[in-house]
């Protein structure tokens, strides 16, 4: 016996691969709507009729909250195209017996790419060099000025400290090894020899003091908020760099700003910020030892293709009576 009828009704409000949506028509009556990036509830007048008829919903930025659930009496399964389904009211779905699947690691590869882009740009000062050149500062009477002004470090033989040995951290590790770097990883859930000869699993303070570059890839939860504070930053060498394409709240803002302002560390590369977007007068914009990107770690069409693939697998499993992977409330549903 299956969890869904042969022609269950599927509503997709997330950005979605058209090929994946087409493949799902063998099991579902599929309806897609133009994705909204507003982060509003799905309980919107223009979606009312479709939501009321939906057996399954795939969403990303839209909120599946109490109002949306009340407007979806037929709903039996949800896929959130997020690593964690933060846009879905999990307790409310659990009370209704609705499994909620996520799409873990959907952006792991491209976030690792962005993190390594920040590492390279920060240690080689490429962002600053480009701005300088675009402003017309490279003059014929001093062709070698940029060679001196933007002199940076190479990565080969240097040590990368990775906070978090999960999907993204492991991919960053592979990239670092290809550059000939030594790798340290801090992750309290990993055994010391978890990566064999590829990386050494160490304590946080050890990583901060030994690394030439530190990069953040831990999830944001109660144990990681403020994980890197003034004591940890003080352990970094003056010639070390700090990169964060993970979560801003992992780092104590005041401590990092002080270290950058006073040149206690060589510099930082940031894709995430404590206030997004940062205020126009944010001090970060005035610091010449900081590389900034506007939270684009997951900004890639490849993410849509990947989360569509994972969502398709989950929907097929559910529709054919199987067990979808990465159901966020599976334990709660099993015990209810």
C-alpha positions in Angstrom: 0.0 0.0 0.0 1.4 3.4 -0.9 1.3 6.7 1.0 -0.1 8.6 -1.9 -2.7 7.8 -4.6 -1.3 7.1 -8.1 -2.2 10.6 -9.1 -1.5 12.6 -5.9 -1.4 16.3 -6.4 2.0 18.0 -6.0 2.4 21.7 -5.6 6.0 23.1 -6.2 6.6 26.7 -5.1 10.4 26.3 -4.8 12.8 27.0 -7.7 12.9 23.6 -9.4 14.6 21.8 -12.2 12.0 21.5 -15.0 13.3 18.1 -16.0 12.8 16.8 -12.5 9.3 18.2 -12.4 8.5 16.5 -15.7 9.8 13.2 -14.4 7.5 13.4 -11.4 4.5 13.4 -13.6 4.6 9.7 -13.7 3.4 9.7 -10.1 1.9 13.1 -9.5 -0.3 15.7 -11.0 2.4 18.4 -10.8 1.7 22.1 -10.6 4.6 24.6 -10.3 4.2 28.3 -9.5 6.6 31.2 -10.0 8.9 31.1 -6.9 8.7 34.0 -4.5 11.8 35.2 -2.6 9.7 37.3 -0.1 9.6 34.6 2.6 5.8 34.9 3.0 3.4 32.3 4.2 2.0 29.9 1.6 -1.4 31.0 2.9 -1.8 33.6 0.1 -5.0 34.3 -1.8 -3.4 33.5 -5.2 -2.4 30.0 -3.9 -5.5 29.2 -2.0 -7.1 26.8 -4.4 -3.9 25.0 -5.3 -2.8 24.7 -1.7 -6.2 23.3 -0.6 -5.9 20.5 -3.2 -2.3 19.6 -2.6 -1.3 16.2 -1.2 2.4 17.2 -1.3 4.2 20.5 -1.3 7.8 21.4 -2.2 8.9 24.8 -0.9 12.1 26.7 -0.2 11.7 30.3 0.9 7.9 30.3 1.3 6.8 29.6 4.9 4.7 26.6 5.6 3.2 27.9 8.9 0.1 27.2 10.8 -2.0 29.4 8.5 -0.7 27.5 5.4 -1.3 24.2 7.1 -4.9 25.2 8.0 -5.4 26.0 4.3 -4.1 22.6 3.2 -6.4 20.0 4.5 -5.2 17.3 2.1 -1.5 17.8 2.8 0.3 14.6 3.6 4.0 15.2 2.7 6.3 18.2 2.6 9.8 18.7 1.1 11.7 21.8 2.2 14.5 22.7 -0.3 16.8 23.7 2.6 19.5 21.9 4.4 17.3 22.3 7.5 13.6 23.0 7.0 13.6 26.3 8.8 10.8 27.6 6.6 8.4 24.9 7.9 6.6 24.7 11.2 7.8 21.3 12.2 5.8 20.9 15.4 2.6 21.8 13.6 3.4 19.3 10.8 4.1 16.6 13.4 0.8 17.2 15.2 -0.9 16.6 11.8 1.2 13.5 11.1 2.9 15.1 8.1 6.5 14.1 7.4 8.9 16.9 6.4 11.9 16.0 4.3 14.9 18.3 3.8 17.6 18.5 1.1 20.8 18.2 3.1 24.1 19.2 1.4 22.2 20.6 -1.6 24.7 23.5 -1.7 27.8 21.9 -0.2 29.9 21.9 -3.3 29.2 25.4 -4.4 29.5 26.8 -0.8 32.9 25.1 -0.6 33.8 26.7 -3.9 32.8 30.1 -2.5 34.7 29.6 0.7 37.8 28.7 -1.2 37.3 31.7 -3.4 37.2 33.9 -0.3 40.4 32.2 1.0 42.3 32.9 -2.3 40.9 36.4 -2.7 41.7 37.3 0.9 45.3 36.0 1.0 46.1 37.3 -2.5 44.2 40.6 -2.1 42.6 40.2 -5.4 39.4 42.2 -4.6 41.5 45.1 -3.4 43.7 44.9 -6.4 40.8 44.9 -8.8 39.3 48.0 -7.2 42.6 49.7 -7.3 43.1 48.9 -11.0 39.5 49.9 -12.0 40.1 53.2 -10.3 42.9 53.9 -12.8 45.7 53.7 -10.3 48.1 51.5 -12.4 50.4 54.0 -14.0 53.1 53.5 -16.7 55.7 55.3 -14.6 55.5 52.6 -11.9 54.5 49.3 -13.5 55.7 47.3 -10.5 53.6 49.2 -7.8 50.9 46.5 -7.7 53.6 43.8 -7.4 54.6 45.4 -4.1 51.3 46.8 -2.9 49.3 43.5 -3.3 51.9 41.0 -2.3 50.2 38.0 -0.7 50.9 34.5 0.5 50.7 31.2 -1.4 48.7 28.3 0.1 51.0 25.4 -0.6 52.6 24.1 2.6 50.4 26.3 4.8 47.8 25.1 7.3 44.1 25.5 6.9 42.0 25.1 10.0 38.4 24.0 9.3 35.7 24.5 11.9 33.3 21.7 11.2 33.9 18.4 9.5 30.5 18.0 7.8 29.5 18.1 4.2 30.9 21.5 3.4 34.0 21.2 5.6 35.0 17.9 4.0 34.7 19.5 0.6 36.8 22.4 1.6 39.4 19.9 2.9 39.6 18.3 -0.5 40.2 21.6 -2.2 42.9 22.5 0.4 44.7 19.2 -0.1 44.7 19.8 -3.9 46.5 23.1 -3.1 49.1 21.3 -1.1 47.9 22.5 2.3 48.0 20.8 5.6 44.6 20.5 7.2 43.3 20.7 10.8 39.7 20.1 11.6 37.8 20.9 14.8 34.6 18.9 15.2 33.6 17.5 18.6 31.6 14.7 16.9 34.6 13.3 15.0 37.2 10.8 16.3 40.8 11.9 16.1 41.6 9.7 13.1 38.4 10.4 11.2 40.3 11.7 8.1 43.3 9.4 8.2 46.4 11.1 6.8 44.3 13.9 5.1 43.6 15.9 8.1 44.2 16.1 11.9 41.2 16.4 14.2 42.2 18.8 16.9 40.8 20.9 19.8 39.5 24.4 18.9 42.3 26.3 20.6 44.9 24.1 18.9 43.4 24.8 15.6 43.2 28.6 16.1 46.8 28.8 17.2 48.3 26.6 14.5 46.4 27.7 11.4 47.5 30.1 8.7 43.8 30.4 7.6 40.7 29.5 9.6 37.4 28.9 7.8 34.0 28.4 9.4 31.7 25.5 8.4 29.8 24.5 11.6 26.0 24.6 11.8 24.4 27.3 13.8 22.9 26.0 17.1 23.1 26.6 20.8 26.6 25.1 21.1 28.1 27.1 18.2 26.7 30.6 18.8 29.8 32.6 19.8 32.0 29.6 19.4 34.9 31.8 18.2 35.2 34.6 20.8 37.9 37.0 21.9 40.0 34.2 23.6 40.0 32.1 20.4 40.8 35.0 18.1 43.6 36.1 20.4 45.2 32.7 19.7 45.6 33.5 16.0 48.9 34.6 14.7 49.3 38.1 13.4 49.9 36.8 9.9 46.8 34.5 9.9 43.5 35.0 8.1 39.9 34.3 9.1 37.2 33.3 6.6 33.5 32.8 7.2 31.1 31.6 4.5 29.1 29.7 7.1 27.2 31.6 9.8 28.0 35.0 11.2 26.7 34.2 14.7 29.4 31.6 15.2 31.9 34.5 15.7 31.8 37.2 18.3 31.4 40.3 16.2 33.1 42.7 18.5 36.1 40.4 19.0 36.7 40.0 15.2 36.2 43.7 14.5 38.7 44.6 17.1 41.3 42.1 15.7 40.8 43.5 12.2 40.8 47.1 13.3 44.0 46.7 15.3 45.6 44.4 12.7 46.0 41.6 15.3 45.3 39.2 12.4 46.3 39.7 8.8 42.7 39.9 7.4 39.3 38.3 6.9 37.0 37.1 4.1 33.3 37.3 4.9 30.2 36.2 3.1 27.9 36.3 6.1 27.2 39.2 8.5 25.6 39.8 11.8 23.1 42.2 10.2 22.2 41.5 6.6 22.6 43.6 4.7 25.2 45.5 6.7 24.4 49.2 7.4 25.9 51.6 4.9 28.2 53.0 7.5 29.4 49.5 8.7 33.0 49.7 9.6 33.8 46.6 7.5 33.4 48.7 4.4 36.3 50.9 5.6 38.8 48.2 6.5 41.4 47.5 3.8 42.2 44.0 5.2 38.7 42.5 4.6 37.2 40.8 1.5 33.4 41.0 1.4 30.8 39.1 -0.6 27.0 39.6 -0.1 26.0 36.1 1.2 26.3 34.3 -2.1 27.6 31.0 -0.9 24.6 29.2 -2.2 23.9 31.4 -5.2 24.2 28.9 -8.1 21.8 27.3 -10.5 23.6 24.0 -9.5 21.9 24.3 -6.1 18.4 24.2 -7.7 19.4 21.2 -9.8 20.7 19.4 -6.7 17.9 20.2 -4.4 15.4 19.2 -7.1 17.2 15.8 -7.4 17.1 15.2 -3.7 13.4 16.3 -3.5 12.5 14.0 -6.4 14.0 11.1 -4.6 12.1 11.9 -1.4 8.8 12.3 -3.3 9.3 9.0 -5.2 10.0 7.2 -1.9 7.0 8.6 -0.2 4.6 8.0 -3.2 5.7 4.4 -3.5 5.5 3.5 0.2 9.2 3.7 0.9 11.1 5.7 3.5 12.2 9.1 2.3 15.7 10.2 3.4 16.3 13.2 5.7 12.9 13.4 7.2 13.4 16.1 9.9 10.6 15.0 12.1 10.9 11.2 11.7 11.7 10.6 15.3 8.8 12.7 16.6 6.4 11.0 14.2 7.6 7.5 15.2 7.0 8.2 18.9 3.7 9.9 18.5 
